[in-house]
């Protein structure tokens, strides 16, 4: 609107006319019409409110714990005190 008003008047006057509210453009008229029709529809037909209650469902995403039995290893102390086998192993190509 500043550009349209500045074609017919000085720039200072064009800016004043654009923002004073006394010279609305076609877009301003459309916006005001939309606001007025929105206000009228809000006052004329208030929609009844519907109260909805939501209860959370328990969803289990983790599988249940299962016991796992590891293979038992024989760590007896009787093997610790034995000497190494005699004769010691040798390489074939020494």
MARTOR-147621 format. One record per residue (C-alpha): x, y, z; residue number from 1. Coordinates in nm, 4 decimals, decimal comma. Example, Ala and Ser with C-alpha at 12.3 -4.5 7.8 and 13.67 -1.06 7.14 Angstrom:
! MARTOR-147621
+----------+----------+----------+-----+
!     east !    north !       up ! num !
+----------+----------+----------+-----+
!   1,2300 !  -0,4500 !   0,7800 !   1 !
!   1,3670 !  -0,1060 !   0,7140 !   2 !
+----------+----------+----------+-----+
***
This chain:
! MARTOR-147621
+----------+----------+----------+-----+
!     east !    north !       up ! num !
+----------+----------+----------+-----+
!   0,0000 !   0,0000 !   0,0000 !   1 !
!   0,2923 !   0,2367 !   0,0576 !   2 !
!   0,3844 !   0,2014 !  -0,3085 !   3 !
!   0,0275 !   0,2703 !  -0,4263 !   4 !
!  -0,0114 !   0,5730 !  -0,1978 !   5 !
!   0,3338 !   0,7104 !  -0,2889 !   6 !
!   0,2283 !   0,7292 !  -0,6550 !   7 !
!  -0,0338 !   0,9898 !  -0,5623 !   8 !
!   0,1296 !   1,1613 !  -0,2614 !   9 !
!   0,4700 !   1,2241 !  -0,1020 !  10 !
!   0,6374 !   0,9270 !   0,0722 !  11 !
!   0,5780 !   1,0671 !   0,4203 !  12 !
!   0,2058 !   1,0985 !   0,3569 !  13 !
!   0,1946 !   0,7510 !   0,1940 !  14 !
!   0,3495 !   0,5896 !   0,5037 !  15 !
!   0,1056 !   0,7766 !   0,7289 !  16 !
!  -0,1957 !   0,6678 !   0,5237 !  17 !
!  -0,0751 !   0,3067 !   0,5165 !  18 !
!  -0,0508 !   0,2696 !   0,8947 !  19 !
!  -0,3181 !   0,5090 !   1,0273 !  20 !
!  -0,6049 !   0,2577 !   0,9874 !  21 !
!  -0,8315 !   0,5086 !   0,8177 !  22 !
!  -0,7348 !   0,3904 !   0,4684 !  23 !
!  -0,7633 !   0,0089 !   0,4690 !  24 !
!  -0,6714 !  -0,1896 !   0,1576 !  25 !
!  -0,8611 !  -0,4852 !   0,0099 !  26 !
!  -0,6500 !  -0,7302 !   0,2117 !  27 !
!  -0,7337 !  -0,5436 !   0,5341 !  28 !
!  -1,1039 !  -0,5633 !   0,4459 !  29 !
!  -1,0770 !  -0,9405 !   0,3856 !  30 !
!  -0,8976 !  -0,9930 !   0,7178 !  31 !
!  -1,1542 !  -0,7864 !   0,9079 !  32 !
!  -1,4383 !  -0,9757 !   0,7395 !  33 !
!  -1,2794 !  -1,3073 !   0,8410 !  34 !
!  -1,2323 !  -1,1931 !   1,1999 !  35 !
!  -1,5917 !  -1,0729 !   1,2245 !  36 !
!  -1,7359 !  -1,3931 !   1,0814 !  37 !
!  -1,5170 !  -1,5971 !   1,3191 !  38 !
!  -1,6434 !  -1,4016 !   1,6191 !  39 !
!  -2,0071 !  -1,4401 !   1,5107 !  40 !
!  -1,9753 !  -1,8150 !   1,4618 !  41 !
!  -1,8122 !  -1,8511 !   1,8056 !  42 !
!  -2,1006 !  -1,6674 !   1,9717 !  43 !
!  -2,3839 !  -1,8307 !   1,7778 !  44 !
!  -2,3071 !  -2,2005 !   1,8067 !  45 !
!  -2,0915 !  -2,3010 !   2,1005 !  46 !
!  -2,0040 !  -2,6671 !   2,0641 !  47 !
!  -2,0532 !  -2,8788 !   2,3757 !  48 !
!  -1,7300 !  -2,9983 !   2,5268 !  49 !
!  -1,6700 !  -3,3691 !   2,5364 !  50 !
!  -1,4705 !  -3,4982 !   2,8291 !  51 !
!  -1,2594 !  -3,7963 !   2,7373 !  52 !
!  -1,0669 !  -4,0063 !   2,9829 !  53 !
!  -0,7615 !  -4,2011 !   2,8769 !  54 !
!  -0,6155 !  -4,4757 !   3,0871 !  55 !
!  -0,2630 !  -4,5823 !   3,0142 !  56 !
!  -0,2108 !  -4,9427 !   2,9123 !  57 !
!   0,0814 !  -5,1366 !   3,0499 !  58 !
!   0,2925 !  -5,2600 !   2,7615 !  59 !
!   0,5887 !  -5,4750 !   2,8494 !  60 !
!   0,8702 !  -5,4418 !   2,5988 !  61 !
!   1,1388 !  -5,6242 !   2,7994 !  62 !
!   1,1290 !  -6,0047 !   2,7903 !  63 !
!   1,1084 !  -6,1788 !   3,1277 !  64 !
!   1,4335 !  -6,2713 !   3,3004 !  65 !
!   1,5481 !  -6,6278 !   3,2409 !  66 !
!   1,8203 !  -6,7999 !   3,4379 !  67 !
!   2,1143 !  -6,9234 !   3,2374 !  68 !
!   2,3371 !  -7,1945 !   3,3726 !  69 !
!   2,7017 !  -7,1617 !   3,2765 !  70 !
!   2,9192 !  -7,4673 !   3,2223 !  71 !
!   3,1137 !  -7,5382 !   3,5375 !  72 !
!   3,4927 !  -7,5465 !   3,5114 !  73 !
!   3,7062 !  -7,7652 !   3,7338 !  74 !
!   3,9525 !  -7,5407 !   3,9160 !  75 !
!   4,0787 !  -7,7867 !   4,1708 !  76 !
!   4,3889 !  -7,7027 !   4,3686 !  77 !
!   4,5243 !  -8,0543 !   4,3373 !  78 !
!   4,6514 !  -7,9837 !   3,9828 !  79 !
!   4,8527 !  -7,6781 !   4,0892 !  80 !
!   5,1213 !  -7,8662 !   4,2857 !  81 !
!   5,2116 !  -8,1207 !   4,0130 !  82 !
!   5,5440 !  -8,0897 !   3,8278 !  83 !
!   5,5499 !  -8,0428 !   3,4494 !  84 !
!   5,5531 !  -8,3532 !   3,2280 !  85 !
!   5,8951 !  -8,5181 !   3,1764 !  86 !
!   6,0706 !  -8,4938 !   2,9278 !  87 !
!   5,9699 !  -8,1432 !   2,8156 !  88 !
!   5,8312 !  -8,1258 !   2,4637 !  89 !
!   6,0863 !  -8,0450 !   2,1864 !  90 !
!   6,0567 !  -7,9008 !   1,8415 !  91 !
!   6,0923 !  -8,1520 !   1,5594 !  92 !
!   6,3330 !  -7,9384 !   1,3439 !  93 !
!   6,5833 !  -7,7954 !   1,5906 !  94 !
+----------+----------+----------+-----+
***
